[in-house]
Amino acid sequence: MVHDATLSVMIYLIRHGQTAYNAAAVIQPADTPLNERGLDQADRLAARLGALGVAHVLASDLPRAVYDGRAYRTGHRGFARTQPATARTELRGRPW
């Protein structure tokens, strides 16, 4: 019997949830937190990624992105996940 050992990797690029500055179309400082809509978006994203079976999450270490990663790590409605979420300084946006 011959097996085709093809490795498949899917990468999702996801922007952080909404902030008050995003909603107002204003360029924001690095430490801007998510607004209520952004928090809801992060929770829904966590549920979606969990359903897709995502194995690992890398996020910028900026607060608005860290929350998205933390929402995934803790899971939708607070159920813990075993998949790690890693905050990385090299994933920060660049200054204009």
DSSP file (Angstrom, degrees, kcal/mol; ACC not computed):
  #  RESIDUE AA STRUCTURE BP1 BP2  ACC     N-H-->O    O-->H-N    N-H-->O    O-->H-N    TCO  KAPPA ALPHA  PHI   PSI    X-CA   Y-CA   Z-CA
    1    1 A M              0   0    0      0, 0.0     2,-0.5     0, 0.0     0, 0.0   0.000 360.0 360.0 360.0 132.2    0.0    0.0    0.0
    2    2 A V        -     0   0    0      2,-0.0     2,-0.4     0, 0.0     0, 0.0  -0.882 360.0-160.0-105.0 130.6    1.4    3.4   -1.0
    3    3 A H        -     0   0    0     -2,-0.5     2,-0.9     2,-0.0     0, 0.0  -0.921  14.5-139.2-110.8 134.5    0.6    6.5    1.2
    4    4 A D        -     0   0    0     -2,-0.4     2,-1.6     1,-0.1    -2,-0.0  -0.819  15.5-161.6 -90.0 105.4    0.9   10.0   -0.1
    5    5 A A        +     0   0    0     -2,-0.9     2,-0.5     2,-0.0    -1,-0.1  -0.476  23.7 165.4 -89.5  66.1    2.4   11.9    2.9
    6    6 A T        -     0   0    0     -2,-1.6     2,-0.5     2,-0.0    -2,-0.1  -0.721  27.4-145.9 -86.4 126.6    1.5   15.4    1.8
    7    7 A L        -     0   0    0     -2,-0.5     2,-0.5     2,-0.0    -2,-0.0  -0.803  15.4-167.7 -93.3 129.3    1.8   18.0    4.6
    8    8 A S        -     0   0    0     -2,-0.5     2,-0.4     2,-0.0    -2,-0.0  -0.971   6.2-176.0-121.6 130.1   -0.8   20.7    4.4
    9    9 A V        -     0   0    0     -2,-0.5     2,-0.5     2,-0.0    -2,-0.0  -0.990   8.4-160.2-126.4 131.0   -0.6   23.9    6.4
   10   10 A M        -     0   0    0     -2,-0.4     2,-0.5     2,-0.0    -2,-0.0  -0.943   7.4-164.8-110.6 129.4   -3.3   26.6    6.4
   11   11 A I        -     0   0    0     -2,-0.5     2,-0.5     2,-0.0    -2,-0.0  -0.959   1.2-162.4-116.6 129.0   -2.3   30.1    7.6
   12   12 A Y        -     0   0    0     -2,-0.5     2,-0.6     2,-0.0    -2,-0.0  -0.943   5.1-156.5-110.2 126.8   -5.0   32.7    8.5
   13   13 A L        -     0   0    0     -2,-0.5     2,-0.4     2,-0.0    -2,-0.0  -0.918  21.9-179.9-101.5 120.1   -4.0   36.4    8.6
   14   14 A I        -     0   0    0     -2,-0.6     2,-0.2     0, 0.0    -2,-0.0  -0.971  22.0-137.5-128.9 132.5   -6.5   38.2   10.9
   15   15 A R        -     0   0    0     -2,-0.4     3,-0.1     1,-0.1    -2,-0.0  -0.560  36.4 -97.5 -82.3 151.3   -6.6   41.8   11.9
   16   16 A H        -     0   0    0     -2,-0.2    49,-0.1     1,-0.1    -1,-0.1  -0.119  49.5 -86.3 -60.9 164.5   -7.4   42.7   15.5
   17   17 A G        -     0   0    0     47,-0.5    21,-0.2     1,-0.2    -1,-0.1  -0.096  61.5 -67.9 -67.1 172.5  -10.9   43.6   16.6
   18   18 A Q        -     0   0    0     19,-0.1    17,-2.1    16,-0.1    20,-0.4  -0.292  46.0-166.3 -68.2 144.1  -12.3   47.1   16.4
   19   19 A T  B  >  -A   34   0A   0     15,-0.3     4,-2.2    -3,-0.1     5,-0.2  -0.785  38.1-105.1-118.1 168.0  -11.1   50.0   18.5
   20   20 A A  H  > S+     0   0    0     13,-0.5     4,-1.3    -2,-0.3     5,-0.1   0.882 123.4  51.9 -60.6 -37.5  -12.7   53.4   19.0
   21   21 A Y  H  4>S+     0   0    0      2,-0.2     5,-2.6     1,-0.2     4,-0.3   0.897 106.8  52.2 -67.8 -39.9  -10.1   54.9   16.7
   22   22 A N  H >45S+     0   0    0      1,-0.2     3,-1.6     3,-0.2    -2,-0.2   0.939 108.2  51.7 -57.7 -46.2  -10.8   52.3   14.0
   23   23 A A  H 3<5S+     0   0    0     -4,-2.2    -1,-0.2     1,-0.3    -2,-0.2   0.815 112.9  45.0 -62.1 -30.8  -14.5   53.2   14.2
   24   24 A A  T 3<5S-     0   0    0     -4,-1.3    -1,-0.3    -5,-0.2    -2,-0.2   0.360 112.4-119.6 -93.9   4.5  -13.7   56.9   13.8
   25   25 A A  T < 5 +     0   0    0     -3,-1.6     2,-0.4    -4,-0.3    -3,-0.2   0.894  66.0 141.9  57.7  44.0  -11.2   56.2   10.9
   26   26 A V      < -     0   0    0     -5,-2.6     2,-0.3    -6,-0.1    -1,-0.2  -0.933  60.1-112.6-116.2 137.7   -8.3   57.7   13.0
   27   27 A I        -     0   0    0     -2,-0.4    -5,-0.0    -3,-0.1     0, 0.0  -0.541  46.2-146.2 -66.6 131.2   -4.7   56.5   13.0
   28   28 A Q        -     0   0    0     -2,-0.3    -1,-0.1     1,-0.1     2,-0.0  -0.641   9.7-107.2-108.7 156.6   -4.3   55.1   16.5
   29   29 A P    >   -     0   0    0      0, 0.0     3,-1.2     0, 0.0    -1,-0.1  -0.326  41.7-104.7 -70.4 164.6   -1.5   54.9   19.1
   30   30 A A  T 3  S+     0   0    0      1,-0.3    34,-0.4    -2,-0.0    63,-0.1   0.772 113.9  54.9 -64.5 -28.7    0.0   51.5   19.7
   31   31 A D  T 3  S+     0   0    0     31,-0.1    -1,-0.3    32,-0.1     0, 0.0   0.131  71.4 137.3 -97.9  22.7   -1.7   50.9   23.1
   32   32 A T    <   -     0   0    0     -3,-1.2    32,-0.4     1,-0.1     2,-0.1  -0.525  45.3-140.6 -70.6 126.2   -5.4   51.4   22.0
   33   33 A P        -     0   0    0      0, 0.0   -13,-0.5     0, 0.0     2,-0.1  -0.361  24.7 -91.8 -81.6 165.9   -7.7   48.8   23.5
   34   34 A L  B     -A   19   0A   0    -15,-0.2   -15,-0.3    29,-0.1     2,-0.1  -0.469  38.1-133.6 -70.2 146.5  -10.6   47.1   21.8
   35   35 A N     >  -     0   0    0    -17,-2.1     4,-2.5    -2,-0.1     5,-0.2  -0.295  40.2 -82.9 -87.6-175.6  -14.0   48.7   22.2
   36   36 A E  H  > S+     0   0    0      1,-0.2     4,-2.1     2,-0.2     5,-0.2   0.896 133.0  48.9 -58.5 -41.4  -17.1   46.7   23.0
   37   37 A R  H  > S+     0   0    0      1,-0.2     4,-2.6     2,-0.2    -1,-0.2   0.918 110.9  50.9 -64.0 -41.7  -17.6   45.7   19.4
   38   38 A G  H  > S+     0   0    0    -20,-0.4     4,-2.3     2,-0.2    -2,-0.2   0.869 108.1  52.0 -63.1 -37.8  -14.0   44.6   19.2
   39   39 A L  H  X S+     0   0    0     -4,-2.5     4,-2.0     2,-0.2    -1,-0.2   0.907 111.2  47.6 -64.2 -41.5  -14.3   42.5   22.3
   40   40 A D  H  X S+     0   0    0     -4,-2.1     4,-2.4    -5,-0.2    -2,-0.2   0.909 110.5  51.9 -64.8 -41.9  -17.3   40.8   20.8
   41   41 A Q  H  X S+     0   0    0     -4,-2.6     4,-2.6     1,-0.2    -2,-0.2   0.906 108.8  50.9 -60.6 -41.5  -15.4   40.2   17.5
   42   42 A A  H  X S+     0   0    0     -4,-2.3     4,-2.3     2,-0.2    -1,-0.2   0.904 110.3  49.0 -63.6 -41.3  -12.5   38.7   19.4
   43   43 A D  H  X S+     0   0    0     -4,-2.0     4,-1.8     2,-0.2    -1,-0.2   0.907 113.0  46.7 -64.7 -41.2  -14.9   36.3   21.2
   44   44 A R  H  X S+     0   0    0     -4,-2.4     4,-2.2     2,-0.2    -2,-0.2   0.879 111.0  52.7 -68.5 -36.7  -16.6   35.3   18.0
   45   45 A L  H  X S+     0   0    0     -4,-2.6     4,-3.1     2,-0.2     5,-0.3   0.913 106.1  54.1 -62.1 -43.0  -13.2   34.8   16.3
   46   46 A A  H  X S+     0   0    0     -4,-2.3     4,-2.2     1,-0.2    -2,-0.2   0.916 109.7  47.2 -57.8 -44.2  -12.1   32.5   19.2
   47   47 A A  H  X S+     0   0    0     -4,-1.8     4,-2.0     2,-0.2    -1,-0.2   0.911 113.4  48.5 -64.1 -41.9  -15.1   30.3   18.6
   48   48 A R  H  X S+     0   0    0     -4,-2.2     4,-1.5     2,-0.2    -2,-0.2   0.924 111.9  47.5 -65.8 -45.6  -14.5   30.3   14.8
   49   49 A L  H  X>S+     0   0    0     -4,-3.1     5,-2.0     1,-0.2     4,-0.7   0.887 110.6  53.1 -64.0 -38.1  -10.9   29.4   15.1
   50   50 A G  H ><5S+     0   0    0     -4,-2.2     3,-0.9    -5,-0.3    -1,-0.2   0.904 107.6  50.8 -61.9 -41.0  -11.7   26.7   17.7
   51   51 A A  H 3<5S+     0   0    0     -4,-2.0    -1,-0.2     1,-0.2    -2,-0.2   0.803 107.9  53.8 -66.8 -28.9  -14.2   25.2   15.2
   52   52 A L  H 3<5S-     0   0    0     -4,-1.5    -1,-0.2    -5,-0.1    -2,-0.2   0.591 111.9-121.1 -80.7 -10.7  -11.5   25.2   12.5
   53   53 A G  T <<5 -     0   0    0     -3,-0.9    -3,-0.2    -4,-0.7    -2,-0.1   0.825  38.4-172.0  75.2  31.5   -9.1   23.3   14.7
   54   54 A V      < -     0   0    0     -5,-2.0    -1,-0.2     1,-0.1    29,-0.1  -0.358  11.8-158.2 -59.9 133.1   -6.4   25.9   14.6
   55   55 A A        +     0   0    0      1,-0.2     2,-0.3    28,-0.1    -1,-0.1   0.762  66.5   9.2 -88.4 -27.6   -3.3   24.5   16.3
   56   56 A H        -     0   0    0     27,-0.2     2,-0.4     2,-0.0    -1,-0.2  -0.995  57.0-151.4-156.1 146.3   -1.5   27.7   17.2
   57   57 A V  E     -b   85   0B   0     27,-1.6    29,-3.0    -2,-0.3     2,-0.4  -0.988   7.3-169.3-123.1 128.1   -2.0   31.5   17.3
   58   58 A L  E     +b   86   0B   0     -2,-0.4     2,-0.3    27,-0.2    29,-0.2  -0.965  17.7 172.7-111.1 132.6    0.7   34.1   17.0
   59   59 A A  E     -b   87   0B   0     27,-2.9    29,-3.3    -2,-0.4    32,-0.2  -0.960  37.2 -98.8-137.4 154.2   -0.3   37.7   17.8
   60   60 A S  E     -b   88   0B   0     -2,-0.3    29,-0.2    31,-0.3     9,-0.2  -0.289  34.5-122.8 -58.8 156.8    1.4   41.1   18.2
   61   61 A D  S    S+     0   0    0     27,-0.8    -1,-0.1    26,-0.2    28,-0.1   0.378  76.2 117.0 -87.6   6.0    2.1   42.0   21.8
   62   62 A L  S >> S-     0   0    0     26,-0.2     4,-2.8     1,-0.1     3,-1.1  -0.496  79.1-113.7 -71.0 144.6    0.0   45.2   21.5
   63   63 A P  H 3> S+     0   0    0      0, 0.0     4,-2.0     0, 0.0     5,-0.2   0.838 113.0  53.0 -51.1 -42.7   -3.0   45.2   23.8
   64   64 A R  H 3> S+     0   0    0    -32,-0.4     4,-0.8   -34,-0.4   -47,-0.5   0.841 116.8  38.9 -66.6 -31.0   -5.7   45.1   21.0
   65   65 A A  H <> S+     0   0    0     -3,-1.1     4,-1.9     2,-0.2    -1,-0.2   0.835 110.1  58.9 -85.1 -35.6   -4.1   42.0   19.4
   66   66 A V  H  X S+     0   0    0     -4,-2.8     4,-2.9     1,-0.2     5,-0.2   0.896 101.9  55.6 -60.2 -39.7   -3.2   40.3   22.7
   67   67 A Y  H  X S+     0   0    0     -4,-2.0     4,-2.9    -5,-0.2    -1,-0.2   0.921 105.1  52.3 -60.5 -42.1   -6.8   40.3   23.7
   68   68 A D  H  X S+     0   0    0     -4,-0.8     4,-1.6     1,-0.2    -1,-0.2   0.924 112.8  44.8 -58.8 -44.1   -7.7   38.5   20.4
   69   69 A G  H  X S+     0   0    0     -4,-1.9     4,-2.5     1,-0.2    -2,-0.2   0.893 113.1  50.4 -66.0 -40.1   -5.1   35.8   21.2
   70   70 A R  H  X S+     0   0    0     -4,-2.9     4,-2.8     2,-0.2     5,-0.3   0.889 106.4  55.5 -66.1 -39.0   -6.2   35.5   24.8
   71   71 A A  H  X S+     0   0    0     -4,-2.9     4,-1.3    -5,-0.2    -1,-0.2   0.899 111.4  45.0 -60.2 -39.6   -9.8   35.1   23.7
   72   72 A Y  H  < S+     0   0    0     -4,-1.6    -2,-0.2    -5,-0.2    -1,-0.2   0.934 112.8  50.2 -68.2 -45.0   -8.8   32.2   21.6
   73   73 A R  H  < S+     0   0    0     -4,-2.5     8,-1.8     1,-0.2    -2,-0.2   0.902 116.3  40.3 -62.7 -42.0   -6.5   30.6   24.3
   74   74 A T  H  < S-     0   0    0     -4,-2.8    -1,-0.2     6,-0.2    -2,-0.2   0.728 111.9-134.4 -81.0 -20.6   -9.2   30.8   27.0
   75   75 A G    ><  -     0   0    0     -4,-1.3     3,-1.7    -5,-0.3     2,-0.2   0.114  31.3 -49.1  89.3 157.1  -11.9   29.7   24.5
   76   76 A H  G >  S+     0   0    0      1,-0.3     3,-1.2   -30,-0.2   -32,-0.1  -0.436 126.9   7.1 -64.5 133.2  -15.4   30.9   23.7
   77   77 A R  G 3  S-     0   0    0      1,-0.2    -1,-0.3    -2,-0.2    -2,-0.1   0.732 131.8 -66.0  61.8  25.6  -17.5   31.3   26.9
   78   78 A G  G <  S+     0   0    0     -3,-1.7     2,-0.4     1,-0.3    -1,-0.2   0.444  89.2 144.0  85.8   0.0  -14.5   30.6   29.1
   79   79 A F    <   -     0   0    0     -3,-1.2    -1,-0.3     1,-0.1     2,-0.0  -0.622  52.2-118.7 -76.8 128.3  -13.8   27.0   28.2
   80   80 A A        -     0   0    0     -2,-0.4     2,-0.3    -5,-0.1    -6,-0.2  -0.339  24.2-154.1 -69.8 144.0  -10.0   26.4   28.2
   81   81 A R        -     0   0    0     -8,-1.8    -1,-0.0     2,-0.2    -6,-0.0  -0.824  15.5-142.4-111.2 155.1   -8.2   25.3   25.1
   82   82 A T  S    S+     0   0    0     -2,-0.3    -1,-0.1     2,-0.1    -9,-0.1   0.668  74.0 100.1 -88.8 -17.6   -4.9   23.4   25.0
   83   83 A Q  S    S-     0   0    0    -11,-0.1    -2,-0.2   -29,-0.1   -27,-0.2  -0.494  73.9-127.1 -71.3 134.6   -3.7   25.4   21.9
   84   84 A P        -     0   0    0      0, 0.0   -27,-1.6     0, 0.0     2,-0.4  -0.409  11.6-151.7 -80.0 156.9   -1.2   28.1   22.9
   85   85 A A  E     -b   57   0B   0    -29,-0.2     2,-0.5    -2,-0.1   -27,-0.2  -0.999  15.5-160.7-124.5 126.6   -1.4   31.8   21.9
   86   86 A T  E     -b   58   0B   0    -29,-3.0   -27,-2.9    -2,-0.4     2,-0.5  -0.930   9.4-146.6-116.3 125.9    1.9   33.5   21.7
   87   87 A A  E     -b   59   0B   0     -2,-0.5     2,-0.4   -29,-0.2   -27,-0.2  -0.779  20.9-168.6 -89.0 130.0    2.4   37.3   21.8
   88   88 A R  E >   -b   60   0B   0    -29,-3.3     3,-1.3    -2,-0.5   -27,-0.8  -0.976  24.3-152.5-126.7 128.7    5.4   38.4   19.6
   89   89 A T  G >  S+     0   0    0     -2,-0.4     3,-1.6     1,-0.3    -1,-0.1   0.830  96.1  64.2 -65.5 -32.0    7.0   41.8   19.5
   90   90 A E  G 3  S+     0   0    0      1,-0.3    -1,-0.3   -30,-0.1   -30,-0.1   0.552  92.8  64.3 -72.8  -4.1    8.1   41.4   15.9
   91   91 A L  G <  S+     0   0    0     -3,-1.3   -31,-0.3   -32,-0.2    -1,-0.3   0.307  75.6 119.8 -98.8   8.5    4.4   41.3   14.8
   92   92 A R  S <  S-     0   0    0     -3,-1.6     2,-0.0   -33,-0.1    -3,-0.0  -0.358  73.3-102.8 -66.5 151.3    3.7   44.9   15.9
   93   93 A G        -     0   0    0      1,-0.1    -1,-0.1   -63,-0.1    -2,-0.0  -0.343  41.3-109.7 -66.1 159.3    2.6   47.3   13.2
   94   94 A R        -     0   0    0      1,-0.1    -1,-0.1    -3,-0.1     2,-0.0  -0.694  31.1-103.8 -95.0 146.8    5.2   49.7   12.0
   95   95 A P              0   0    0      0, 0.0    -1,-0.1     0, 0.0     0, 0.0  -0.356 360.0 360.0 -67.0 147.6    5.2   53.4   12.8
   96   96 A W              0   0    0     -2,-0.0    -2,-0.0     0, 0.0     0, 0.0   0.448 360.0 360.0 -82.2 360.0    4.2   55.7   10.0
